[in-house]
Amino acid sequence: MVFTPEDQILVGLAVAVVAIGVGAFYIYSSKKPKVCLDPEKFKEFKLVKRQQLSHNVAKFTFALPTPTSVLGLPIGQHISCRGKDGQGEEVIKPYTPTTLDSDVGRFELVIKMYPQGRMSHHFREMKVGDYLAVKGPKGRFKYQPGEVRAFGMLAGGSGITPMFQVARAILENPQDKTKVHLIYANVTYEDILLKDELDSLVANHPDQFKVYYVLNQPPESWNGGVGFVSKEMIQAHCPAPANDIKMLRCGPPPMNKAMAGHLEALGYAPESQFQF
């Protein structure tokens, strides 16, 4: 077959277009971050740092496969962690990382280790260099920026972690104007998890993020709430019932039950509530 000069030009153009397309594909593929989570099977991640925050709370930092990898966890969802209790029996428990996918190359878990907790035993025994088996994402809650005008959040103890994840995602997105009102309950001042991080978010976003701390056993100089979270506290520190607000709750079972009763009594519709 004999190619005319015009044919040769067309072939050359076609080759160039294909080369550009292939190049663009590889550039895009190389820039697209690697998602690490698998919803069907556990994958292991190496513990690279352990920071003791109090006598029974520590922050665990796990490395992802590459410095640009992301965990791949939608906002408001959690992961399942697998370990062994003190008897050597397998145990699986859900946890919410305090990091987002904008924190590439790693994820962090702030864990409160209870004396009788089965998974607490596993984390208590973990040393730098050990691996944690993780599966996910899990959960029914998926946050979409701007889906509500405001969130009211009722958290107790380690129930702060999903609230912190959602609040961080909102406040770090300049386009998201959603307001967040958090009531966070604990027994003592030392029990407050992520306090520095929460106070920093308040300082940086004073018009968008409010936190009201409640303690059962407050120190002498304390200007927060005292006792258990009450209906009056919710009325004073959370958005009033409306179609464009949502109330989130996460804490020990007795607290969740009490908060559900308070919200119902205050007139919050069932569809405007979510329990992690």
MOTAVEN-V61039 format. One record per pair of residues at least 12 apart in sequence whose C-alpha atoms are under 7 Angstrom apart, sorted by the first residue. I is the first residue (numbers start at 0). GAP is how many residues later the second one is. Records with the same first field share a line. If there is no record, write none. Layout:
I->GAP ; GAP
This chain:
32->35 ; 36 ; 37
33->35 ; 36
34->34 ; 35 ; 36 ; 37
35->33 ; 34 ; 35 ; 36
36->34 ; 35 ; 98 ; 99 ; 100
37->97 ; 98
38->96 ; 97 ; 98
39->95
40->94
41->91 ; 92 ; 93
42->90 ; 91 ; 92
43->87 ; 88 ; 89 ; 90
44->17 ; 18 ; 19 ; 86 ; 87 ; 88
45->16 ; 17 ; 83 ; 84 ; 85 ; 86
46->13 ; 14 ; 15 ; 16 ; 81 ; 82 ; 83 ; 84
47->13 ; 14 ; 15 ; 80 ; 81
48->12 ; 79
49->78
55->56 ; 57
56->54 ; 55 ; 56
57->52 ; 53 ; 54
58->49 ; 50 ; 51 ; 52
59->48 ; 49 ; 50
60->45 ; 46 ; 47 ; 48
61->44 ; 45 ; 46
62->42 ; 43 ; 44
63->41 ; 42
65->39
66->37 ; 38
67->36 ; 37
68->35 ; 36
69->31 ; 34 ; 35
70->30 ; 36
71->29
72->28 ; 64
73->68
74->67 ; 68 ; 90 ; 91
75->65 ; 66 ; 67 ; 86 ; 89 ; 90
76->60 ; 61 ; 62 ; 64 ; 65
77->16 ; 17 ; 18 ; 59 ; 60 ; 61
78->15 ; 16 ; 17 ; 55 ; 56 ; 57 ; 58 ; 59
79->12 ; 13 ; 14 ; 15 ; 54 ; 55 ; 56
80->12 ; 13 ; 52 ; 53 ; 54
81->51 ; 52
82->36 ; 39
83->35 ; 38
84->33 ; 34 ; 36 ; 37
85->32 ; 35
90->27 ; 28
92->26
95->65 ; 66
96->12 ; 64
97->12 ; 63 ; 66 ; 67
98->66
111->46
144->31
145->30 ; 31 ; 32
147->30 ; 96 ; 97 ; 98
148->29 ; 30 ; 95 ; 96
149->28 ; 29 ; 30 ; 89 ; 95 ; 96
150->28 ; 29 ; 30 ; 94 ; 95 ; 96
151->28 ; 29 ; 30 ; 86 ; 87 ; 94 ; 95 ; 96
152->28 ; 29 ; 30 ; 94 ; 95 ; 96
153->28 ; 29 ; 30 ; 94 ; 95 ; 96
154->28 ; 29 ; 30 ; 94 ; 95 ; 96
155->28 ; 29 ; 30 ; 94 ; 95 ; 96
156->28 ; 29 ; 94
157->93
158->91 ; 92
166->13
178->29 ; 30
179->28 ; 29 ; 30
180->28 ; 29 ; 30 ; 56 ; 57
181->28 ; 29 ; 30
182->28 ; 29 ; 30
183->28 ; 29 ; 30
184->28 ; 29 ; 30 ; 44
185->28 ; 29 ; 30
186->28 ; 29 ; 30
187->27 ; 28 ; 29 ; 30
188->26 ; 29
211->12
212->12
213->12 ; 13 ; 15
214->12
215->12
230->31
240->26 ; 27
244->27
245->26 ; 27
246->25 ; 26 ; 27
247->25 ; 26 ; 27
248->25 ; 26 ; 27
249->25 ; 26
